[in-house]
Amino acid sequence: MLETIMYKSCSKCKESKPISEFYKDRSRSDGVQYVCKDCNRAYEQTDARKAFRRIYRKTQTCRTINRRYDHSEKGKARSKRRYLKDKQKYQARNAVNYAVAMGTIPAVTTMNCGDCGESAQEWHHTHGYRPGFHFHIRAVCVPCHARIHSQRHKSLLLHGMY
């Protein structure tokens, strides 16, 4: 028996492609999106799309959808898996947050970045999240924190440890 391959024209690149080259979309009559996978991937990488996603995450609609998911059985199971995977990280963060709330250590926003001198927004756990090292921290700004972790990731890849 011969299978018939259905084709569709992408509204972006105007090429005729097999249906398998389009993502599914149940809301459309033909069941697939009107833009092919290649064009869709290219669009997802644009600055405009990234800006839209950043803005959307702050909307009430997004928060409502996320809250609904977090309270579902699937969301609770995902949360539990993430907690069990990164248990030491959660414990270290909670210990630091509790110490800030109790006044034992100052709030990170009152300090300057240890690398560039800008206003700090995050704590960096210099020795990881292992018990006994929860308070081995330093105040850093977001760009410096990202750079620190990027360099660490590259180092682990270089030494075959990741």
N, C-alpha and C positions, 0 to 999 in steps of 0.2 A: 504494500500500500504506500503510495507516495504522499509525503506530507507537503502541504502548501504553506509556503512562507509568506506571511502578510508583510507588506511594506507600508511605510508611512513617511511623509515628508516633514522634516524638522523645520519649524517656523523660524529658527534662528539662522542656520547655515543653508537652508533650502535644499539639502540633499535628501534623496529618498533612501531610507535605511530600513532593515528588518525591524519588526516590532520588538525583538529582543534587545535592540539598541536604545530603547526608551524605558525609563523607570515607570513602575506601575503607579496608577492614580485612579482609585475607584470612583472618584467623583466625575470623571470624564466618561463620555459615552463609549469610547473605544477602549477604555480601561488603562490607558497609558498617558504619560505627560506629552505635551505638545513640543517640548524641546528634547533633543537627543541627549544621551548620557555624556558625550564629549562636551557639548555646549553647556550642559548643566554643570559639569565639573569646572569648566573654565569660569563660569559665572560665580560659582561658590568661592573662587580664589580672588575675586575682585575686591578692591577696597570698599566699594559701595555696598556689597553684600555683607562684608564684615562689619561695617558701620551699622547697617540695618539690624544685624543680629545683636550687636552691643546695645542698641536702643531698645529692641524688642524684649531683651532679657529684663529690662527695668519696668516693663508694662504690667498692669494689673492682670491682663489676660494670661501672660506668661506665668506670673506668680500663682494664679489660680490653677492653671494646668499642672504646674509642678507640685503644688500642694496636694492636688487630687491624686497624682501619681505616687507621691511620697506616702500617702495614707492607704494606698492599695496594697494588696498582699504582695504583688510583684515588687513594688517600691520598698516595702519593709524588708523583703528578702534581700534586695540589692544593698540596702543600707547595712544590714547585718553582715553580709559578705565583705563589704568595704571596711567595716569596723574590725572584723576579725583579721582581715589581711593587714591592716595598718593600725593595729591596736596600740602599739607603742607610740606611734605618732599622735594619736588622739589623747593618750594619757599625758604625753609631754606638753601638748598644747593646753590641755585642761589645767595642768599644774601651773604653767606660766600664767594663764588667764586668772586662775584663783589667786596667785601671788600678787598680781596687779590689783585685783579687786580688794584684797586685804591690805594693800598699801606696802607690802614687803618689797616690791620692786616698782619703779615708776612706769607709767603708761608709755608705750613705745612712741606715741605721737608727741610726747614732750621732749624727745631726744633727737639728735642729728645722726645721719647715716655715718657709720664708721669708715666707709670707703670714700664717699664723695663730699660729705659735709652737708648735703641737702637734708630736708626734714624727713625723718624716718617714719615708715608706716608699718613695718613688719619686723618680727623677731626671727633671726636665723639661728637654728640650733647647730652650733659649730661642730659638735661631736656626735651628731645624729640624735636619735630619739630613745636610745637605750636607757633603762632605768639607771639612776645614778648620774645621768648626764642631762637631766631635764632643764637645769638652770645654767648650762654652758651655752649662753645665748649672746647675741650682739644685735644691736639695732641697725637696720638697713632700710634703704628706700626700695621701692618695687623694682626699678631697672637694675640696681646692683644685685638684688636678691636673685633676679632672673639670670643675670650674668654668672653669679656664683654657681647656681645649679647647672647652668649650661656647661660651664667649664668642668664641673665634676662629672657630668654625664659623658663628655668627650673623653675625659681621662679614663673612666671605667671602660668605655668602648675600646680605647687604645690599648689597654692592658688586658683585654679579653675577659673582663670581669662582669660584663653586662650582657 
